[in-house]
Amino acid sequence: MIEIFYFIFVALVAVALGQRILKLIGVKFDSDLLRFIFSFPLGLAVLAYVAFFLGIVGLLYKSIFISILLLLLILLIKDIIKIISLLFHSFINLKKIIKKAKFNFFTILLLFLLLFVALNFIISFSPPWNVDPLAYHLAVPKIYIENHKIIYLPHIIYANLPSLVGFIYLIGLLLHNGILSNLFAYSLSVIFVIAIYSFCKKFFNPRVAILASLIFYSFPKISEAVSTTFIDIQLALFVFLSIYGLLMYFTSKKNSWLFLSAIFIGFAISSKIFGIVGAIGILILLAYNLFLRLIKNEINYKDVFFKILVFSLIVFIIVMPW
């Protein structure tokens, strides 16, 4: 069970790091839950880039990566203490909510959702066995770790494609084993469920949020993939968070949300080349919204050009290392 301690350690650092980056960007959140939804994947992705650059320079050692995590822990200790305190108070408030909750159809749906979350958590402790993880999602990172650097692998074509999520899994292998990598995959799937709930609650209502979350998480193909080191769920999460950020930009008109949307669609492309499809769709949505605002004289042509240029530049910078 040492994997749990490693996971908690990395997760706390990732959330704190993500929150610090969000502050630098200037993103304002109306709830701690929404902040957590964006900060954890953001921080974990940044740690994956750290591992990537260590691999580039031939310093992919467990001792070096743990030293970096400890340094970040020291630098972000105040943020981490606040996160732990917030989790403690959230747990107390949750107990109060449960006591006051009424038993109805949607309560049953929520219990089923929690059951799926719990079962998939248990399944994530099984050793990796699926074909894709054993063939390249974990096999390629393991080869990098054994060589302490990123090397050219001509006989594994997938090793030459963008692999941000693969480097998140590499962190698990580097620190301990494949089960820790499973926990990272599982945690991002849970973030996806929470993000769906948050999105639907914000733009629809809590009942739609519960139903949508359960439909997504109970779908057989999803249940099969959430507890092991596939990359499609994580790719979908990054695309969804980019769309979420874009819609928040549409409603708030704050450029910081536009920047955040660009960051996450950049993560999507860096995870799998098909993320480009999502990027094209998001650019079309952005251009359409800016065109409508242009017609209403809310912005001018210079603003339209600047926003699209900055969005594209952020995506390019994030994808460029791959």
C-alpha positions as protocol buffer text, in pm:
chain_id: "A"
residue {
  index: 1
  type: MET
  ca { x: 0 y: 0 z: 0 }
}
residue {
  index: 2
  type: ILE
  ca { x: 301 y: 229 z: -22 }
}
residue {
  index: 3
  type: GLU
  ca { x: 157 y: 337 z: -358 }
}
residue {
  index: 4
  type: ILE
  ca { x: -110 y: 534 z: -169 }
}
residue {
  index: 5
  type: PHE
  ca { x: 154 y: 734 z: 21 }
}
residue {
  index: 6
  type: TYR
  ca { x: 345 y: 807 z: -300 }
}
residue {
  index: 7
  type: PHE
  ca { x: 20 y: 909 z: -467 }
}
residue {
  index: 8
  type: ILE
  ca { x: -86 y: 1143 z: -185 }
}
residue {
  index: 9
  type: PHE
  ca { x: 261 y: 1301 z: -185 }
}
residue {
  index: 10
  type: VAL
  ca { x: 260 y: 1365 z: -561 }
}
residue {
  index: 11
  type: ALA
  ca { x: -108 y: 1469 z: -564 }
}
residue {
  index: 12
  type: LEU
  ca { x: -60 y: 1734 z: -293 }
}
residue {
  index: 13
  type: VAL
  ca { x: 241 y: 1877 z: -475 }
}
residue {
  index: 14
  type: ALA
  ca { x: 52 y: 1869 z: -807 }
}
residue {
  index: 15
  type: VAL
  ca { x: -256 y: 2046 z: -669 }
}
residue {
  index: 16
  type: ALA
  ca { x: -46 y: 2312 z: -495 }
}
residue {
  index: 17
  type: LEU
  ca { x: 169 y: 2362 z: -806 }
}
residue {
  index: 18
  type: GLY
  ca { x: -141 y: 2384 z: -1025 }
}
residue {
  index: 19
  type: GLN
  ca { x: -301 y: 2640 z: -796 }
}
residue {
  index: 20
  type: ARG
  ca { x: 14 y: 2852 z: -796 }
}
residue {
  index: 21
  type: ILE
  ca { x: 21 y: 2849 z: -1177 }
}
residue {
  index: 22
  type: LEU
  ca { x: -349 y: 2939 z: -1190 }
}
residue {
  index: 23
  type: LYS
  ca { x: -277 y: 3238 z: -965 }
}
residue {
  index: 24
  type: LEU
  ca { x: -1 y: 3349 z: -1202 }
}
residue {
  index: 25
  type: ILE
  ca { x: -241 y: 3323 z: -1496 }
}
residue {
  index: 26
  type: GLY
  ca { x: -497 y: 3522 z: -1298 }
}
residue {
  index: 27
  type: VAL
  ca { x: -787 y: 3277 z: -1317 }
}
residue {
  index: 28
  type: LYS
  ca { x: -1065 y: 3348 z: -1064 }
}
residue {
  index: 29
  type: PHE
  ca { x: -1282 y: 3063 z: -939 }
}
residue {
  index: 30
  type: ASP
  ca { x: -1624 y: 3078 z: -779 }
}
residue {
  index: 31
  type: SER
  ca { x: -1568 y: 2756 z: -582 }
}
residue {
  index: 32
  type: ASP
  ca { x: -1287 y: 2550 z: -434 }
}
residue {
  index: 33
  type: LEU
  ca { x: -1417 y: 2247 z: -625 }
}
residue {
  index: 34
  type: LEU
  ca { x: -1373 y: 2419 z: -960 }
}
residue {
  index: 35
  type: ARG
  ca { x: -1023 y: 2530 z: -863 }
}
residue {
  index: 36
  type: PHE
  ca { x: -934 y: 2170 z: -772 }
}
residue {
  index: 37
  type: ILE
  ca { x: -1073 y: 2036 z: -1101 }
}
residue {
  index: 38
  type: PHE
  ca { x: -829 y: 2249 z: -1298 }
}
residue {
  index: 39
  type: SER
  ca { x: -532 y: 2261 z: -1060 }
}
residue {
  index: 40
  type: PHE
  ca { x: -468 y: 1887 z: -1017 }
}
residue {
  index: 41
  type: PRO
  ca { x: -446 y: 1793 z: -1389 }
}
residue {
  index: 42
  type: LEU
  ca { x: -249 y: 2112 z: -1454 }
}
residue {
  index: 43
  type: GLY
  ca { x: 5 y: 2041 z: -1181 }
}
residue {
  index: 44
  type: LEU
  ca { x: 36 y: 1675 z: -1278 }
}
residue {
  index: 45
  type: ALA
  ca { x: 94 y: 1769 z: -1643 }
}
residue {
  index: 46
  type: VAL
  ca { x: 366 y: 2017 z: -1540 }
}
residue {
  index: 47
  type: LEU
  ca { x: 537 y: 1743 z: -1337 }
}
residue {
  index: 48
  type: ALA
  ca { x: 520 y: 1521 z: -1647 }
}
residue {
  index: 49
  type: TYR
  ca { x: 700 y: 1794 z: -1843 }
}
residue {
  index: 50
  type: VAL
  ca { x: 964 y: 1804 z: -1569 }
}
residue {
  index: 51
  type: ALA
  ca { x: 1014 y: 1428 z: -1614 }
}
residue {
  index: 52
  type: PHE
  ca { x: 1024 y: 1479 z: -1992 }
}
residue {
  index: 53
  type: PHE
  ca { x: 1303 y: 1738 z: -1976 }
}
residue {
  index: 54
  type: LEU
  ca { x: 1496 y: 1525 z: -1726 }
}
residue {
  index: 55
  type: GLY
  ca { x: 1475 y: 1249 z: -1987 }
}
residue {
  index: 56
  type: ILE
  ca { x: 1597 y: 1485 z: -2259 }
}
residue {
  index: 57
  type: VAL
  ca { x: 1913 y: 1576 z: -2064 }
}
residue {
  index: 58
  type: GLY
  ca { x: 1978 y: 1223 z: -1936 }
}
residue {
  index: 59
  type: LEU
  ca { x: 1891 y: 1285 z: -1570 }
}
residue {
  index: 60
  type: LEU
  ca { x: 1593 y: 1054 z: -1540 }
}
residue {
  index: 61
  type: TYR
  ca { x: 1676 y: 920 z: -1193 }
}
residue {
  index: 62
  type: LYS
  ca { x: 1440 y: 851 z: -904 }
}
residue {
  index: 63
  type: SER
  ca { x: 1661 y: 1041 z: -660 }
}
residue {
  index: 64
  type: ILE
  ca { x: 1664 y: 1353 z: -878 }
}
residue {
  index: 65
  type: PHE
  ca { x: 1289 y: 1352 z: -933 }
}
residue {
  index: 66
  type: ILE
  ca { x: 1215 y: 1298 z: -562 }
}
residue {
  index: 67
  type: SER
  ca { x: 1454 y: 1586 z: -484 }
}
residue {
  index: 68
  type: ILE
  ca { x: 1253 y: 1809 z: -719 }
}
residue {
  index: 69
  type: LEU
  ca { x: 928 y: 1699 z: -551 }
}
residue {
  index: 70
  type: LEU
  ca { x: 1073 y: 1772 z: -206 }
}
residue {
  index: 71
  type: LEU
  ca { x: 1192 y: 2113 z: -321 }
}
residue {
  index: 72
  type: LEU
  ca { x: 844 y: 2191 z: -454 }
}
residue {
  index: 73
  type: LEU
  ca { x: 697 y: 2063 z: -127 }
}
residue {
  index: 74
  type: ILE
  ca { x: 910 y: 2311 z: 67 }
}
residue {
  index: 75
  type: LEU
  ca { x: 834 y: 2601 z: -169 }
}
residue {
  index: 76
  type: LEU
  ca { x: 461 y: 2526 z: -171 }
}
residue {
  index: 77
  type: ILE
  ca { x: 424 y: 2418 z: 193 }
}
residue {
  index: 78
  type: LYS
  ca { x: 180 y: 2700 z: 280 }
}
residue {
  index: 79
  type: ASP
  ca { x: -41 y: 2610 z: -15 }
}
residue {
  index: 80
  type: ILE
  ca { x: -28 y: 2240 z: 77 }
}
residue {
  index: 81
  type: ILE
  ca { x: -127 y: 2313 z: 439 }
}
residue {
  index: 82
  type: LYS
  ca { x: -424 y: 2515 z: 311 }
}
residue {
  index: 83
  type: ILE
  ca { x: -523 y: 2228 z: 80 }
}
residue {
  index: 84
  type: ILE
  ca { x: -510 y: 1975 z: 365 }
}
residue {
  index: 85
  type: SER
  ca { x: -714 y: 2208 z: 586 }
}
residue {
  index: 86
  type: LEU
  ca { x: -968 y: 2260 z: 310 }
}
residue {
  index: 87
  type: LEU
  ca { x: -1000 y: 1884 z: 257 }
}
residue {
  index: 88
  type: PHE
  ca { x: -1057 y: 1835 z: 631 }
}
residue {
  index: 89
  type: HIS
  ca { x: -1330 y: 2100 z: 647 }
}
residue {
  index: 90
  type: SER
  ca { x: -1486 y: 1968 z: 325 }
}
residue {
  index: 91
  type: PHE
  ca { x: -1506 y: 1622 z: 483 }
}
residue {
  index: 92
  type: ILE
  ca { x: -1681 y: 1765 z: 790 }
}
residue {
  index: 93
  type: ASN
  ca { x: -1926 y: 1960 z: 572 }
}
residue {
  index: 94
  type: LEU
  ca { x: -1990 y: 1648 z: 364 }
}
residue {
  index: 95
  type: LYS
  ca { x: -2091 y: 1456 z: 676 }
}
residue {
  index: 96
  type: LYS
  ca { x: -2342 y: 1732 z: 759 }
}
residue {
  index: 97
  type: ILE
  ca { x: -2481 y: 1727 z: 405 }
}
residue {
  index: 98
  type: ILE
  ca { x: -2523 y: 1348 z: 417 }
}
residue {
  index: 99
  type: LYS
  ca { x: -2718 y: 1371 z: 741 }
}
residue {
  index: 100
  type: LYS
  ca { x: -2955 y: 1630 z: 592 }
}
residue {
  index: 101
  type: ALA
  ca { x: -2987 y: 1458 z: 253 }
}
residue {
  index: 102
  type: LYS
  ca { x: -3326 y: 1322 z: 147 }
}
residue {
  index: 103
  type: PHE
  ca { x: -3349 y: 972 z: 8 }
}
residue {
  index: 104
  type: ASN
  ca { x: -3489 y: 988 z: -348 }
}
residue {
  index: 105
  type: PHE
  ca { x: -3420 y: 866 z: -700 }
}
residue {
  index: 106
  type: PHE
  ca { x: -3122 y: 1097 z: -752 }
}
residue {
  index: 107
  type: THR
  ca { x: -2975 y: 996 z: -418 }
}
residue {
  index: 108
  type: ILE
  ca { x: -2979 y: 637 z: -544 }
}
residue {
  index: 109
  type: LEU
  ca { x: -2806 y: 746 z: -865 }
}
residue {
  index: 110
  type: LEU
  ca { x: -2540 y: 926 z: -661 }
}
residue {
  index: 111
  type: LEU
  ca { x: -2484 y: 614 z: -449 }
}
residue {
  index: 112
  type: PHE
  ca { x: -2440 y: 407 z: -766 }
}
residue {
  index: 113
  type: LEU
  ca { x: -2186 y: 662 z: -891 }
}
residue {
  index: 114
  type: LEU
  ca { x: -1991 y: 642 z: -564 }
}
residue {
  index: 115
  type: LEU
  ca { x: -2004 y: 262 z: -588 }
}
residue {
  index: 116
  type: PHE
  ca { x: -1842 y: 272 z: -933 }
}
residue {
  index: 117
  type: VAL
  ca { x: -1576 y: 512 z: -803 }
}
residue {
  index: 118
  type: ALA
  ca { x: -1498 y: 280 z: -510 }
}
residue {
  index: 119
  type: LEU
  ca { x: -1488 y: -37 z: -723 }
}
residue {
  index: 120
  type: ASN
  ca { x: -1257 y: 122 z: -979 }
}
residue {
  index: 121
  type: PHE
  ca { x: -1029 y: 236 z: -698 }
}
residue {
  index: 122
  type: ILE
  ca { x: -992 y: -126 z: -586 }
}
residue {
  index: 123
  type: ILE
  ca { x: -936 y: -245 z: -944 }
}
residue {
  index: 124
  type: SER
  ca { x: -658 y: 11 z: -992 }
}
residue {
  index: 125
  type: PHE
  ca { x: -442 y: -193 z: -751 }
}
residue {
  index: 126
  type: SER
  ca { x: -430 y: -484 z: -992 }
}
residue {
  index: 127
  type: PRO
  ca { x: -103 y: -508 z: -1189 }
}
residue {
  index: 128
  type: PRO
  ca { x: -116 y: -367 z: -1544 }
}
residue {
  index: 129
  type: TRP
  ca { x: -224 y: -641 z: -1784 }
}
residue {
  index: 130
  type: ASN
  ca { x: -392 y: -476 z: -2083 }
}
residue {
  index: 131
  type: VAL
  ca { x: -222 y: -501 z: -2421 }
}
residue {
  index: 132
  type: ASP
  ca { x: -172 y: -129 z: -2487 }
}
residue {
  index: 133
  type: PRO
  ca { x: -14 y: -47 z: -2148 }
}
residue {
  index: 134
  type: LEU
  ca { x: 217 y: -348 z: -2165 }
}
residue {
  index: 135
  type: ALA
  ca { x: 308 y: -287 z: -2530 }
}
residue {
  index: 136
  type: TYR
  ca { x: 389 y: 85 z: -2512 }
}
residue {
  index: 137
  type: HIS
  ca { x: 206 y: 303 z: -2254 }
}
residue {
  index: 138
  type: LEU
  ca { x: 423 y: 157 z: -1977 }
}
residue {
  index: 139
  type: ALA
  ca { x: 681 y: -33 z: -2183 }
}
residue {
  index: 140
  type: VAL
  ca { x: 826 y: 281 z: -2344 }
}
residue {
  index: 141
  type: PRO
  ca { x: 857 y: 478 z: -2015 }
}
residue {
  index: 142
  type: LYS
  ca { x: 1020 y: 173 z: -1855 }
}
residue {
  index: 143
  type: ILE
  ca { x: 1285 y: 167 z: -2129 }
}
residue {
  index: 144
  type: TYR
  ca { x: 1349 y: 539 z: -2075 }
}
residue {
  index: 145
  type: ILE
  ca { x: 1386 y: 483 z: -1699 }
}
residue {
  index: 146
  type: GLU
  ca { x: 1627 y: 193 z: -1749 }
}
residue {
  index: 147
  type: ASN
  ca { x: 1843 y: 414 z: -1972 }
}
residue {
  index: 148
  type: HIS
  ca { x: 1788 y: 724 z: -1752 }
}
residue {
  index: 149
  type: LYS
  ca { x: 1707 y: 923 z: -2064 }
}
residue {
  index: 150
  type: ILE
  ca { x: 1480 y: 935 z: -2366 }
}
residue {
  index: 151
  type: ILE
  ca { x: 1621 y: 722 z: -2645 }
}
residue {
  index: 152
  type: TYR
  ca { x: 1509 y: 656 z: -3001 }
}
residue {
  index: 153
  type: LEU
  ca { x: 1299 y: 340 z: -3029 }
}
residue {
  index: 154
  type: PRO
  ca { x: 1259 y: 265 z: -3403 }
}
residue {
  index: 155
  type: HIS
  ca { x: 1063 y: -57 z: -3350 }
}
residue {
  index: 156
  type: ILE
  ca { x: 791 y: 101 z: -3130 }
}
residue {
  index: 157
  type: ILE
  ca { x: 618 y: 356 z: -3350 }
}
residue {
  index: 158
  type: TYR
  ca { x: 410 y: 497 z: -3063 }
}
residue {
  index: 159
  type: ALA
  ca { x: 730 y: 602 z: -2884 }
}
residue {
  index: 160
  type: ASN
  ca { x: 774 y: 868 z: -3152 }
}
residue {
  index: 161
  type: LEU
  ca { x: 433 y: 1030 z: -3096 }
}
residue {
  index: 162
  type: PRO
  ca { x: 333 y: 1293 z: -2836 }
}
residue {
  index: 163
  type: SER
  ca { x: 312 y: 1123 z: -2497 }
}
residue {
  index: 164
  type: LEU
  ca { x: 230 y: 1365 z: -2216 }
}
residue {
  index: 165
  type: VAL
  ca { x: 3 y: 1114 z: -2041 }
}
residue {
  index: 166
  type: GLY
  ca { x: 272 y: 849 z: -2089 }
}
residue {
  index: 167
  type: PHE
  ca { x: 510 y: 1067 z: -1888 }
}
residue {
  index: 168
  type: ILE
  ca { x: 251 y: 1100 z: -1612 }
}
residue {
  index: 169
  type: TYR
  ca { x: 262 y: 720 z: -1599 }
}
residue {
  index: 170
  type: LEU
  ca { x: 640 y: 735 z: -1617 }
}
residue {
  index: 171
  type: ILE
  ca { x: 634 y: 925 z: -1285 }
}
residue {
  index: 172
  type: GLY
  ca { x: 454 y: 629 z: -1128 }
}
residue {
  index: 173
  type: LEU
  ca { x: 707 y: 381 z: -1265 }
}
residue {
  index: 174
  type: LEU
  ca { x: 999 y: 602 z: -1170 }
}
residue {
  index: 175
  type: LEU
  ca { x: 884 y: 646 z: -810 }
}
residue {
  index: 176
  type: HIS
  ca { x: 758 y: 293 z: -748 }
}
residue {
  index: 177
  type: ASN
  ca { x: 567 y: 71 z: -994 }
}
residue {
  index: 178
  type: GLY
  ca { x: 286 y: 30 z: -1247 }
}
residue {
  index: 179
  type: ILE
  ca { x: 18 y: 28 z: -978 }
}
residue {
  index: 180
  type: LEU
  ca { x: 112 y: 386 z: -889 }
}
residue {
  index: 181
  type: SER
  ca { x: 73 y: 467 z: -1260 }
}
residue {
  index: 182
  type: ASN
  ca { x: -274 y: 306 z: -1241 }
}
residue {
  index: 183
  type: LEU
  ca { x: -360 y: 536 z: -950 }
}
residue {
  index: 184
  type: PHE
  ca { x: -264 y: 841 z: -1156 }
}
residue {
  index: 185
  type: ALA
  ca { x: -486 y: 716 z: -1440 }
}
residue {
  index: 186
  type: TYR
  ca { x: -769 y: 647 z: -1195 }
}
residue {
  index: 187
  type: SER
  ca { x: -740 y: 986 z: -1026 }
}
residue {
  index: 188
  type: LEU
  ca { x: -766 y: 1171 z: -1358 }
}
residue {
  index: 189
  type: SER
  ca { x: -1078 y: 969 z: -1443 }
}
residue {
  index: 190
  type: VAL
  ca { x: -1232 y: 1077 z: -1109 }
}
residue {
  index: 191
  type: ILE
  ca { x: -1141 y: 1437 z: -1191 }
}
residue {
  index: 192
  type: PHE
  ca { x: -1325 y: 1388 z: -1520 }
}
residue {
  index: 193
  type: VAL
  ca { x: -1639 y: 1276 z: -1338 }
}
residue {
  index: 194
  type: ILE
  ca { x: -1619 y: 1569 z: -1096 }
}
residue {
  index: 195
  type: ALA
  ca { x: -1562 y: 1806 z: -1390 }
}
residue {
  index: 196
  type: ILE
  ca { x: -1873 y: 1672 z: -1567 }
}
residue {
  index: 197
  type: TYR
  ca { x: -2072 y: 1716 z: -1246 }
}
residue {
  index: 198
  type: SER
  ca { x: -1942 y: 2070 z: -1195 }
}
residue {
  index: 199
  type: PHE
  ca { x: -2004 y: 2167 z: -1559 }
}
residue {
  index: 200
  type: CYS
  ca { x: -2361 y: 2034 z: -1566 }
}
residue {
  index: 201
  type: LYS
  ca { x: -2444 y: 2186 z: -1229 }
}
residue {
  index: 202
  type: LYS
  ca { x: -2317 y: 2526 z: -1342 }
}
residue {
  index: 203
  type: PHE
  ca { x: -2487 y: 2532 z: -1682 }
}
residue {
  index: 204
  type: PHE
  ca { x: -2791 y: 2309 z: -1606 }
}
residue {
  index: 205
  type: ASN
  ca { x: -2886 y: 2181 z: -1259 }
}
residue {
  index: 206
  type: PRO
  ca { x: -2768 y: 1930 z: -994 }
}
residue {
  index: 207
  type: ARG
  ca { x: -3000 y: 1653 z: -1116 }
}
residue {
  index: 208
  type: VAL
  ca { x: -2863 y: 1671 z: -1468 }
}
residue {
  index: 209
  type: ALA
  ca { x: -2513 y: 1677 z: -1315 }
}
residue {
  index: 210
  type: ILE
  ca { x: -2566 y: 1352 z: -1123 }
}
residue {
  index: 211
  type: LEU
  ca { x: -2729 y: 1177 z: -1419 }
}
residue {
  index: 212
  type: ALA
  ca { x: -2461 y: 1286 z: -1667 }
}
residue {
  index: 213
  type: SER
  ca { x: -2179 y: 1182 z: -1433 }
}
residue {
  index: 214
  type: LEU
  ca { x: -2330 y: 837 z: -1377 }
}
residue {
  index: 215
  type: ILE
  ca { x: -2398 y: 779 z: -1748 }
}
residue {
  index: 216
  type: PHE
  ca { x: -2037 y: 862 z: -1828 }
}
residue {
  index: 217
  type: TYR
  ca { x: -1871 y: 665 z: -1551 }
}
residue {
  index: 218
  type: SER
  ca { x: -2090 y: 355 z: -1577 }
}
residue {
  index: 219
  type: PHE
  ca { x: -2045 y: 317 z: -1951 }
}
residue {
  index: 220
  type: PRO
  ca { x: -1874 y: -25 z: -1998 }
}
residue {
  index: 221
  type: LYS
  ca { x: -1588 y: 101 z: -2216 }
}
residue {
  index: 222
  type: ILE
  ca { x: -1518 y: 380 z: -1969 }
}
residue {
  index: 223
  type: SER
  ca { x: -1524 y: 145 z: -1670 }
}
residue {
  index: 224
  type: GLU
  ca { x: -1279 y: -80 z: -1850 }
}
residue {
  index: 225
  type: ALA
  ca { x: -1028 y: 200 z: -1908 }
}
residue {
  index: 226
  type: VAL
  ca { x: -1041 y: 421 z: -1597 }
}
residue {
  index: 227
  type: SER
  ca { x: -835 y: 198 z: -1367 }
}
residue {
  index: 228
  type: THR
  ca { x: -546 y: 119 z: -1597 }
}
residue {
  index: 229
  type: THR
  ca { x: -293 y: 311 z: -1800 }
}
residue {
  index: 230
  type: PHE
  ca { x: -477 y: 387 z: -2121 }
}
residue {
  index: 231
  type: ILE
  ca { x: -460 y: 746 z: -2245 }
}
residue {
  index: 232
  type: ASP
  ca { x: -801 y: 808 z: -2406 }
}
residue {
  index: 233
  type: ILE
  ca { x: -982 y: 907 z: -2085 }
}
residue {
  index: 234
  type: GLN
  ca { x: -705 y: 1152 z: -2000 }
}
residue {
  index: 235
  type: LEU
  ca { x: -709 y: 1293 z: -2354 }
}
residue {
  index: 236
  type: ALA
  ca { x: -1085 y: 1342 z: -2325 }
}
residue {
  index: 237
  type: LEU
  ca { x: -1038 y: 1510 z: -1986 }
}
residue {
  index: 238
  type: PHE
  ca { x: -796 y: 1766 z: -2128 }
}
residue {
  index: 239
  type: VAL
  ca { x: -1031 y: 1841 z: -2419 }
}
residue {
  index: 240
  type: PHE
  ca { x: -1328 y: 1870 z: -2182 }
}
residue {
  index: 241
  type: LEU
  ca { x: -1140 y: 2107 z: -1947 }
}
residue {
  index: 242
  type: SER
  ca { x: -1042 y: 2317 z: -2248 }
}
residue {
  index: 243
  type: ILE
  ca { x: -1408 y: 2342 z: -2353 }
}
residue {
  index: 244
  type: TYR
  ca { x: -1505 y: 2417 z: -1992 }
}
residue {
  index: 245
  type: GLY
  ca { x: -1248 y: 2696 z: -1979 }
}
residue {
  index: 246
  type: LEU
  ca { x: -1365 y: 2832 z: -2314 }
}
residue {
  index: 247
  type: LEU
  ca { x: -1728 y: 2848 z: -2200 }
}
residue {
  index: 248
  type: MET
  ca { x: -1617 y: 3018 z: -1879 }
}
residue {
  index: 249
  type: TYR
  ca { x: -1440 y: 3271 z: -2100 }
}
residue {
  index: 250
  type: PHE
  ca { x: -1757 y: 3323 z: -2303 }
}
residue {
  index: 251
  type: THR
  ca { x: -1957 y: 3400 z: -1986 }
}
residue {
  index: 252
  type: SER
  ca { x: -1694 y: 3599 z: -1796 }
}
residue {
  index: 253
  type: LYS
  ca { x: -1502 y: 3763 z: -2085 }
}
residue {
  index: 254
  type: LYS
  ca { x: -1185 y: 3717 z: -1877 }
}
residue {
  index: 255
  type: ASN
  ca { x: -877 y: 3647 z: -2092 }
}
residue {
  index: 256
  type: SER
  ca { x: -730 y: 3427 z: -1818 }
}
residue {
  index: 257
  type: TRP
  ca { x: -995 y: 3163 z: -1891 }
}
residue {
  index: 258
  type: LEU
  ca { x: -904 y: 3176 z: -2260 }
}
residue {
  index: 259
  type: PHE
  ca { x: -539 y: 3116 z: -2171 }
}
residue {
  index: 260
  type: LEU
  ca { x: -638 y: 2821 z: -1951 }
}
residue {
  index: 261
  type: SER
  ca { x: -846 y: 2675 z: -2234 }
}
residue {
  index: 262
  type: ALA
  ca { x: -543 y: 2700 z: -2464 }
}
residue {
  index: 263
  type: ILE
  ca { x: -319 y: 2530 z: -2207 }
}
residue {
  index: 264
  type: PHE
  ca { x: -546 y: 2228 z: -2174 }
}
residue {
  index: 265
  type: ILE
  ca { x: -604 y: 2178 z: -2545 }
}
residue {
  index: 266
  type: GLY
  ca { x: -225 y: 2197 z: -2576 }
}
residue {
  index: 267
  type: PHE
  ca { x: -206 y: 1915 z: -2319 }
}
residue {
  index: 268
  type: ALA
  ca { x: -458 y: 1719 z: -2526 }
}
residue {
  index: 269
  type: ILE
  ca { x: -249 y: 1742 z: -2844 }
}
residue {
  index: 270
  type: SER
  ca { x: 60 y: 1656 z: -2639 }
}
residue {
  index: 271
  type: SER
  ca { x: -117 y: 1342 z: -2517 }
}
residue {
  index: 272
  type: LYS
  ca { x: -238 y: 1210 z: -2850 }
}
residue {
  index: 273
  type: ILE
  ca { x: -216 y: 1347 z: -3201 }
}
residue {
  index: 274
  type: PHE
  ca { x: -596 y: 1324 z: -3236 }
}
residue {
  index: 275
  type: GLY
  ca { x: -616 y: 1612 z: -2989 }
}
residue {
  index: 276
  type: ILE
  ca { x: -574 y: 1831 z: -3297 }
}
residue {
  index: 277
  type: VAL
  ca { x: -937 y: 1749 z: -3387 }
}
residue {
  index: 278
  type: GLY
  ca { x: -1047 y: 1894 z: -3054 }
}
residue {
  index: 279
  type: ALA
  ca { x: -824 y: 2197 z: -3105 }
}
residue {
  index: 280
  type: ILE
  ca { x: -982 y: 2270 z: -3444 }
}
residue {
  index: 281
  type: GLY
  ca { x: -1331 y: 2247 z: -3294 }
}
residue {
  index: 282
  type: ILE
  ca { x: -1240 y: 2479 z: -3007 }
}
residue {
  index: 283
  type: LEU
  ca { x: -1081 y: 2730 z: -3244 }
}
residue {
  index: 284
  type: ILE
  ca { x: -1402 y: 2729 z: -3451 }
}
residue {
  index: 285
  type: LEU
  ca { x: -1609 y: 2792 z: -3136 }
}
residue {
  index: 286
  type: LEU
  ca { x: -1375 y: 3072 z: -3032 }
}
residue {
  index: 287
  type: ALA
  ca { x: -1380 y: 3235 z: -3376 }
}
residue {
  index: 288
  type: TYR
  ca { x: -1761 y: 3214 z: -3389 }
}
residue {
  index: 289
  type: ASN
  ca { x: -1797 y: 3376 z: -3046 }
}
residue {
  index: 290
  type: LEU
  ca { x: -1551 y: 3651 z: -3133 }
}
residue {
  index: 291
  type: PHE
  ca { x: -1734 y: 3711 z: -3462 }
}
residue {
  index: 292
  type: LEU
  ca { x: -2065 y: 3756 z: -3278 }
}
residue {
  index: 293
  type: ARG
  ca { x: -1903 y: 4000 z: -3036 }
}
residue {
  index: 294
  type: LEU
  ca { x: -1748 y: 4183 z: -3329 }
}
residue {
  index: 295
  type: ILE
  ca { x: -2091 y: 4229 z: -3489 }
}
residue {
  index: 296
  type: LYS
  ca { x: -2221 y: 4370 z: -3160 }
}
residue {
  index: 297
  type: ASN
  ca { x: -1924 y: 4612 z: -3149 }
}
residue {
  index: 298
  type: GLU
  ca { x: -1808 y: 4466 z: -2817 }
}
residue {
  index: 299
  type: ILE
  ca { x: -1459 y: 4414 z: -2962 }
}
residue {
  index: 300
  type: ASN
  ca { x: -1269 y: 4523 z: -3272 }
}
residue {
  index: 301
  type: TYR
  ca { x: -1072 y: 4338 z: -3540 }
}
residue {
  index: 302
  type: LYS
  ca { x: -750 y: 4394 z: -3349 }
}
residue {
  index: 303
  type: ASP
  ca { x: -893 y: 4218 z: -3043 }
}
residue {
  index: 304
  type: VAL
  ca { x: -1010 y: 3922 z: -3254 }
}
residue {
  index: 305
  type: PHE
  ca { x: -668 y: 3884 z: -3413 }
}
residue {
  index: 306
  type: PHE
  ca { x: -488 y: 3921 z: -3079 }
}
residue {
  index: 307
  type: LYS
  ca { x: -701 y: 3663 z: -2895 }
}
residue {
  index: 308
  type: ILE
  ca { x: -676 y: 3400 z: -3167 }
}
residue {
  index: 309
  type: LEU
  ca { x: -302 y: 3463 z: -3202 }
}
residue {
  index: 310
  type: VAL
  ca { x: -235 y: 3433 z: -2828 }
}
residue {
  index: 311
  type: PHE
  ca { x: -452 y: 3121 z: -2802 }
}
residue {
  index: 312
  type: SER
  ca { x: -266 y: 2956 z: -3091 }
}
residue {
  index: 313
  type: LEU
  ca { x: 73 y: 3065 z: -2957 }
}
residue {
  index: 314
  type: ILE
  ca { x: 7 y: 2909 z: -2614 }
}
residue {
  index: 315
  type: VAL
  ca { x: -99 y: 2583 z: -2778 }
}
residue {
  index: 316
  type: PHE
  ca { x: 210 y: 2586 z: -2998 }
}
residue {
  index: 317
  type: ILE
  ca { x: 448 y: 2645 z: -2704 }
}
residue {
  index: 318
  type: ILE
  ca { x: 297 y: 2358 z: -2506 }
}
residue {
  index: 319
  type: VAL
  ca { x: 304 y: 2115 z: -2799 }
}
residue {
  index: 320
  type: MET
  ca { x: 643 y: 2225 z: -2935 }
}
residue {
  index: 321
  type: PRO
  ca { x: 865 y: 2002 z: -2710 }
}
residue {
  index: 322
  type: TRP
  ca { x: 705 y: 1692 z: -2858 }
}
